[in-house]
Amino acid sequence: MTSVITGDIIGSRQQQSEHWVEDLKKILAPFGKTPSQWEVYRGDEFQIEVSNPEDALLAAILVKAHLRAIKSDARMSIGFGDKTHNAERISESNGSAFIHSGELFETLKKQKVTLALRTGNIDFDEKINLMLQLALTFMDSWLVQSAEFVAVAIENPNLSQEELGQKLGINQAAVSRRQKRAQFDLVMNLDQYFRKQIKQLTAP
């Protein structure tokens, strides 16, 4: 099983195109090689393959945090399933993970949600998507400082508050405030819950 994130930048037409395309590429670079593991196409759309499905939700949240930190945001759908055709470009690869991600992505605008997932298991999808909608009530309004904190904390899971503060150039008390404001502990609890559930779902 693999997972595929399909996304586009919200309000990209209003932004200085070149600037955020480069930013987006920088954000996606750690996900592996382009265009086989991630790709930016049509200017404001992107796709990422996260080969371990358990990491998919946190990967999408990380992209969101990085974008919110530069006063942008994205709509993203995460599809889970298989990969039956492995092309040189991820946008040309195929399989149920890609179909789930693509079909769901087309509905996001109408649903007025910025993040959702589809495994094909209706009960599972309904439950996790409801939790995601609740989490988006605050994730969609992360301010720059909160989003920066979330991105750094996700990328450095073993650092103490003090060490995170050094990275962010703030003291430990300020780190603690940002952590609380971003509801970071809740985000991590959601991620842990999702990991457990998807593991059970994909267990042979």
Secondary structure, 3 states (H helix, E strand, C coil): CEEEEEEEECCHHHCCHHHHHHHHHHHHHHHCCCCCCEEEECCCEEEEEECCHHHHHHHHHHHHHHHHHCCCCEEEEEEEECCCECCCCHHHCECHHHHHHHHHHHHHHHHCCCEEEECCCHHHHHHHHHHHHHHHHHHCCCCHHHHHHHHHHHHCCCCCHHHHHHHHCCCHHHHHHHHHHCCHHHHHHHHHHHHHHHHHHHCC
